[in-house]
Amino acid sequence: MSELAQVLRPLLPVDIPEALVDATTRDDAAVYRIAEDRALVVTVDFFTPVVDDPLVFGRIGAANALSDIYAMGARPLFALNIVGFPRKLLSSGALAEIIRGGAEIAAEAGVPILGGHSIDDPEPKYGMVVVGEVHPDRIIANTGAEPGHDLILTKPLGTGIVATAIKAGAASPAQIKAAVDSMSALNRVGGELIVDAGIRTATDVTGYGLLGHLQNMVGQSGVSATVSFEAVPLIPGAAELAGMGNVPGGTRRNIQDLEGMIRFFPEAGEIPRILLADAQTSGGLLIVSPPEKTEGLLALLRQEAPWAAVIGRITEGSPGTVTVEP
């Protein structure tokens, strides 16, 4: 468990019947029942710039926040902006571009932005509160994974590495474009497809990296998992950039937090560990699929998410452990 999670844990217990999902399972969003057949799904997410272009930053921030709603199988209803920005730079036009980028993605998702809150902050920050709705019987959570089920990932890993390389001037235009395209892409279609397929266990891959989110999922489900490293989609050149030292601090912390819970194949060096624990921004969906549904679901996913791939499976074993094979 991360140091931050340990600090917050005493604040989290909730004991009311309306609270269907709270923070104790570290799921993607909170779920609150408002009627027998209706529940609200609410999330909040914001962060500092991961790219230089303010418009692109706004687009990524909006896509990232909306992803939590799609990962829970819900339909987003509306959003509120969250902004931190230095007041002395308001005349630069950068903030207007950030907000415009977020509005573009919200419009693509069909979600109105009804307001928000801003503060004077020396370091820019942007994100959203997003409110969605789901039937209480159709919630997709990060619990309930069953042995024998397949693991599907819908976006490539490496956005944290590329974002770090951008700051160092080490990322190529092609790598930047691949990372930006991935981070800006909505998980809407994937969310709709897993609902239609009757999937009940999924999450999105963000700051804890693939291994962090998967470890939490199998821990909450009382199972283990196996991942095939060669099957995991990666942004082209991400391994090389990591080898050059472009590794986010969050990725390093993820590796430390997961110590003792992940078993790597004997010849695995540092790079597979970095890639699989890389802290993602607006990453893909990690879906637990019954094997009889995998082929059809994967074919549909690839129409909108060409990187989608089966990367492993849920197994019996020590709860919360993950084995990484070549």
Secondary structure, 3 states (H helix, E strand, C coil): CCHHHHHHHHHCCCCCCCEEECHHHCCCCEEEEEECCEEEEEEEEEECCCCCCHHHHHHHHHHHHHHHHHHCCCEEEEEEEEEEECHHHHHHCHHHHHHHHHHHHHHHHCCCEEEEEEEECCCCEEEEEEEEEECHHHCCECCCCCCCCEEEECCCECHHHHHHHHHHCCCCHHHHHHHHHHHHCCCHHHHHHHHHCCCCEEEECCCCHHHHHHHHHHHHHCCEEEEEHHHCCECCCHHHHHHCCCCCHHHHHHHHHCCCCEEECCCCCHHHHHHHHCCCCCCCEEEEECHHHHHHHHHHHHHHCCCCEEEEEEECCCCCCEEEEC
